[in-house]
Amino acid sequence: MLTLHAAPLVRLTPDDAAPLHDAAVAVDGGRIAAVGPLDALRSTYPRARVRQWPGTLGPGLVHDAPVPDAPSPRERIHALLRLGATAVVAARLTDPELLAAARRGGVAVLDRPRPPALAEGGRADLAAFEADGACVATVLAGRLVHRRR
């Protein structure tokens, strides 16, 4: 099922100087089908489910710092998702169990940092943030994996 992830601001990159206002990202399976004004995407995809997020929606973050502590490798990876990270640099996953948990969860494991971006046809890794920077939702390859209640 196609989903429109909508927000007051949509940034194509984390430092996008010209974000889209009242926009959305159309996600089909694990890929981005389109990015644009919410009204236009609703017209293009009239049967799509719409998830409305507060604040700013943009690409999931690339984590290149120590992975937060938690009782288990799975919980450590979930801590990254709560931060809005959808990718982690492999050098930060020195514990084989932590690396396995990241791969099982679908987190992208990168050889080196790369700037995240939303692009048509690209993997649907998104994060929504409130004005204070708190992550309210993380979408990993089209799946909602974190939502702050």
VOMAR-289633 format. One record per residue: x, y, z of N, C-alpha, C, O in turn; residue in one letter. Coordinates in steps of 0.02 Angstrom, whole numbers, plus 32768, in hexadecimal, padded with zeros to 4 digits. Example, Ala and Ser with C-alpha at 12.3 -4.5 7.8 and 13.67 -1.06 7.14 Angstrom:
VOMAR-289633
82947EE4818682677F1F818682947F5B818682C87F5A81A7A/82827F90816282AC7FCB816582858002818A829E80398192S/
end
This chain:
VOMAR-289633
802A7FC58000800080008000802C803E8000805D80418025M/801A806E7FD8803F80AC7FD4802D80D9800F7FF280DE8022L/805F80FA802C8054812780648072816A805480A9816F8039T/804D819F8065806781E38061807C81F780A8805281FB80D5L/80BB820680B180D4822180F080D7826C80E780FF828480BEH/80AE8291810C80A782D9810180BD82FF814080B982E78178A/80D4833D813480E98369816B80E683B1815480E583BF8118A/80E483E0818380E58426817081238439814781208463811AP/815D84198157819A8424813081B883E1811C81BA83B28145L/81CE83DC80DE81F283A080C7823583B880AB823883E1807DV/826A839B80C782AE83AB80B082C8836F808882C28336809ER/82E4837D804D83008347802483438330803F835782F68034L/8367835C806283A5834C808483A1836C80C98378839A80D3T/83C9835680FA83C58373813D83D283BF813E83B683E18169P/83FB83D88111840B8420811183E9844580D78402847A80C2D/83B3842A80BD838E84488086837A849080968354849B80C5D/839484BF807183868506807E8342851C8063832985518076A/832384F4803982E28505801C82B184CA802582A084A97FF4A/829C84BC8063826E8484806E822B848F804C821784C8803EP/82098459803E81C6845C802281948466805B819A84468090L/8164849280518131849F808480F28477807580DE8470803BH/80D2845C80AA8095843480A3809F83FF806C807A83FC803CD/80D283D6807780E683A6804480E3835F805F80D083548099A/80F58330803580F282EA8049812482C18020813D82D67FECA/81318286803A815A82548019812C8218800D811181FB803CV/812482057FCD80FD81CA7FBC812A818D7FBF815D818A7F9DA/8117815D7FE9813F81217FF3811780E57FDA80DF80D87FF0V/813680C07FAC811880847F908146804A7FA1817C80437F85D/813080207FD0815B7FEA7FE881958008800D818C802F803CG/81D27FF77FF9820D80128019822E804B7FF48265805F8005G/820C80667FC1822A80997F96820180D97F9581C580D97FA2R/822281117F86820181517F7F81E581557F38820B81517F07I/81A4815E7F33818381657EF2818481AD7ED9818B81BA7E9EA/817E81DD7F08817D82247EF58184824F7F33817782387F6BA/8199828D7F29819C82BF7F5D817E82FE7F40818F83127F08V/8151831F7F658134835C7F4B80FE83777F7880F5835F7FB0G/80D983A97F6080A383C57F87806F83907F99805D83667F70P/805783927FD7802883607FEF7FE9835D7FC27FD383277FB0L/7FCD83977FB17F9083977F887F9B83757F457F7083507F2ED/7FD483817F267FE383627EE57FEB83177EEC7FD482F17EC2A/800D83017F21801682B97F2B7FD582977F3D7FCA825D7F2AL/7FA982B97F627F67829C7F707F3F82927F307F1B82617F28R/7F4682C17F017F2382BA7EC07F4182817E987F1C825B7E77S/7F83827B7E997FA482467E747F9782017E917F8E81D07E6DT/7F9481FE7ED47F8B81BE7EF77F4D81C37F257F5581C57F62Y/7F1081C57F087ED481D17F307EC5819A7F637EA281A77F94P/7EDD815E7F597ED081287F887F07811E7FBD7F0380F07FE6R/7F3981497FBB7F7181427FE97F5D815180317F33817D803EA/7F7B812D805E7F74813C80A57F9F817A80B37FD681808099R/7F8581A980DC7FAB81E580EC7FBE81E481367F9381DD8161V/7FFE81EA8143801881F1818780318239818D805F824E816AR/8013825D81BB802482A481C5805382A98200804282928237Q/808E82C781F680BF82D0822B80C7831A823B80C28344820FW/80D4832A827B80E28370828C81298383827881538357826DP/813583C38273817A83DA8269819583CE8223817683E081F1G/81D183B0822181F683A881E38201835E81D48215833781FFT/81F4834C819682018308817D823C830B814E824183398125L/826982DC815582A482DC812982C28296812682A48266813EG/82FD82928109831D82508105833382388149834482608175P/833381F68153834D81DA8190839681ED819783B981F58165G/83AD81F381D483F2820881E1842481CF81DB8411819481E1L/846281E081CE849981B081CE84BD81B8821084D681EF8220V/84C18183823784DF81858279852981748274853C813D825FH/855481A38289859D8198828885B981AD82CB85E481D982D0D/85A1818D82FF85B78198834485AD81568369858E8128834EA/85C6815183A685B9811383CB856E810483CF8545813183D8P/855D80C583CA851780B083CF850280B584198527809E8444V/84C880D2842684B280D9846C84B28096849284A580628475P/84C0809A84D284BD805F84FD8475804B850984498075850ED/846B800A850E84297FED851E84367FA58532846D7F8A8525A/84057F848551840F7F3F8569841F7F0B853484407ED98543P/84087F1584F684137EE284C384267F03848184197F3F8478S/84457EDE845384547EFB841184167F1583ED84187F4A83CDP/83DF7EF083F183A17F0783D1838A7F4A83ED83757F7683C8R/838E7F51842F83797F90844F83A97FC9843E83958003843BE/83E97FB9843484197FED84208409800783DA840D804383CDR/83F67FD983AD83E37FEE836A83A18015836C839A80478348I/83738000839683348026839C8341806C83B7831E809B83A5H/8374807483E2838580B783FB839A80E583C1838C812083C2A/83BB80C9838E83CD80F08353838E8106832D8389813F8317L/835F80D88326832180E8830382FB8120832782DD814A8307L/82FD8120836A82DC8155839082FD8199838582DE81CD8391R/833B8199836E835E81D8835E835181EF8317836482278304L/833181C582EE832481D582A8835981B98279835981CA823EG/8385818F829283B981718268839D81338244837B810A8262A/83AC812F8204839880F581DC83D580D381BE83CF80A0819CT/840F80F081CA844F80D381B2848380DF81E78480810F820EA/84B480B281E984EB80B88219852C80A581F5852D807A81CAV/856080C7820885A280B981EB85BC8078820A85BB80708247V/85D3804A81E085E8800781F6861C8008822D861C7FDD8259A/86498039822C867D803E82608660804682A58683803A82D7A/8622805B82AB8600806482EC85E08024830585C68021833CR/85E27FEF82DC85C27FAF82ED85F87F7A82F685F97F4882D1L/86257F848325865D7F55832E86487F13834E866A7EE18345T/86127F12837285F87ED5839085D07EAE835B85A17ECA833FD/85E27E70834D85BE7E49831985737E438327854B7E4382F8P/855F7E3F836685187E3B837684F47E7C836684BA7E7C8350E/85167EB4837084F97EF5836084F27EFD831484BF7F1682FCL/85247EE782EF85217EE982A684E87EBC828D84C27ED08260L/84E27E8182AA84AB7E53829684677E7282A584397E6C827DA/84607E9382DE84217EB382F084107EEB82BF83D67EF382ACA/84427F1182AB84367F47827B841E7F2A823883EE7F43821BA/843E7EF68221842B7ED881E183E67EB881E583BE7EBF81B7R/83D87E95821C83957E768225835F7EAC822483297EA18208R/836D7EE48243833C7F1A824783347F42820783067F6B8201G/83607F3881D6835C7F5C8197837F7F9F819783797FC58167G/83A67FAE81CC83CC7FEC81CE84047FE7819A84267FB48196V/840D801A81728442801A8140848680208163848F804B818EA/84B47FF4815284F77FF4816E8525800E8137852C7FEF8102V/854580478144856E8069811285B88062812085CD8063815AL/85E0805D80EC8629805C80F48643809F810C867380A18133D/862480D580F686378118810B85F98144810C85C6813380ECR/85FC817B813085C181A8813185B181C280EB85DE81CC80C2P/857281CD80DF855B81EC80A18522821B80B284FD820E80E1R/851A8250808C84E3827E809B84A0825D808A849782468051P/8471825A80B98430823D80A98407826C807E840E82A98082P/83DB8250805683B08278802A837182518019837282148017A/833C8276800C82FE82587FF382FF825F7FA7830682967F8DL/82F882287F8482F8822A7F3B82C881F57F2082C481BE7F3AA/82A482087EEC827781DA7ECB829C819B7EB782D2819E7E98E/828181627EC8829F81217EB982CF810A7EF082E480D07EF1G/82E281377F1D831081257F5382ED81007F8B82AF80FD7F8FG/831580E37FB682FA80BF7FF082D380EF801C82EB81278029R/829980DB8034826D8105805C8283810580A5826480E580CFA/82BA812880B482D3813280F882C5817A810B82E581A880F1D/829581858138827D81C7814A827E81D08196827C819F81BBL/8280820F81AB8278821E81F28253826181F8825D828F81D1A/82278265822A820282A28238821982BE827B8221829982ACA/822582FF827C823F832082B88214835C82CA81FC8381829FF/820B8365830C81E983A18325821B83DB8323825683D18316E/820384188330822D8454832D82688450835D829C846D8350A/8260842C83968296842783C782C983F183B482F883E683DAD/82C083D1837B82EE839E836382DD83578379830083288365G/82AA834F83A08296830C83B7827782E5837D824D82FE8358A/828E82A783758274827B8340822F8261835582288245838CC/81FE826A832A81BB8251833981AA82128312817C81ED8324V/81CF820582DB81C281C982B481FE81B98288822181E5826FA/820A81788280823E816082538220812A822681FF80FB823ET/822C813281E68215810381B3825380E48194827E8107817BV/825680A281968291807D817E827C8051814382568021814CL/8294806281088282803D80CB8236803580C5821C800080B5A/8213806D80D381CA806E80CC81A3805681088166805C8109G/81C5803B813C81A28021817781A9805381B081E0806B81BFR/8171806381D08173808E820B81908064824581708036825DL/81CD8076825B81EF804E828E81F3807282D1820480538303V/81E580B382D181E380D9831081B18110830981AF813482D8H/81888116833D8159814F834281548161838B8143813883B5R/816481A18399815D81B883DE811481C983EA80F581EB83C2R/80FB81B1841F80B481BA842E80A781FA8451806D82098461R/
end
